């Protein structure tokens, strides 16, 4: 029997369940052996469980059974989304008492789908079944997020992808993993001293995400590299006569010796590339 789950123990002896790949890779719904095997393994030991999910989804009925088993488990269940919890896998994720997502992870919810064949009555029955399946999934999303029925139904119909921060904002997740600098609003100190004049901009700079700073730095380096290719000297110090190029000297801060910031030089010299 090929399983899409694997039990391991961490260094502290805690129980770790890894759900990787498509749910119901062989058979789950309608096969009494697989659900029974999962349940027996889940209940074979006591203690809290950490569930790592990396799955694009799969059979919604298999996911529903996993969700129910984890919700019914006596110990605390912490779900951690490693990279993706999409479709049916997102339903399983909702079983966590606490849901955490990697900064690079994604959560995706959408309307259930199926393949149907037959006459008009068969098609009508398939539509009716899909509507009921959607309602059952909405129940799980509502229980976790606290969002309204209509809001979740719309998110599903629009096939919504959520990064970690968006998932936390909407209530589908509780925390972003590895976010050590995160400070809950309720822990912020009240009555902080008013910053000195001129220090406000400096404080705002400190609040900028490191990724944004890195992106801006990277962009500036690329601009300067292009200027260098076009014959504009971008050395960090004045060049000697042998290495001197034509054009103003531009340092890594993007300024000339006079303190000007000739970004328009790049625009003008790249004009011919259009």
ZIPE-V190092 format. One record per helix or strand. SS is the DSSP state (h for helix, s for strand). FROM is the first residue (numbers start at 1). LEN is the number of residues. If there is no record, write none. Layout:
<<SS/FROM/LEN> <SS/FROM/LEN>>
This chain:
<<s/5/5> <s/15/6> <s/23/1> <h/32/11> <s/49/7> <s/58/1> <h/60/13> <s/77/10> <h/88/6> <s/98/4> <s/106/4> <h/120/26> <h/149/9> <s/160/4> <h/164/7> <s/175/2> <h/185/3> <h/200/8> <h/210/20> <h/263/7> <h/271/3>>
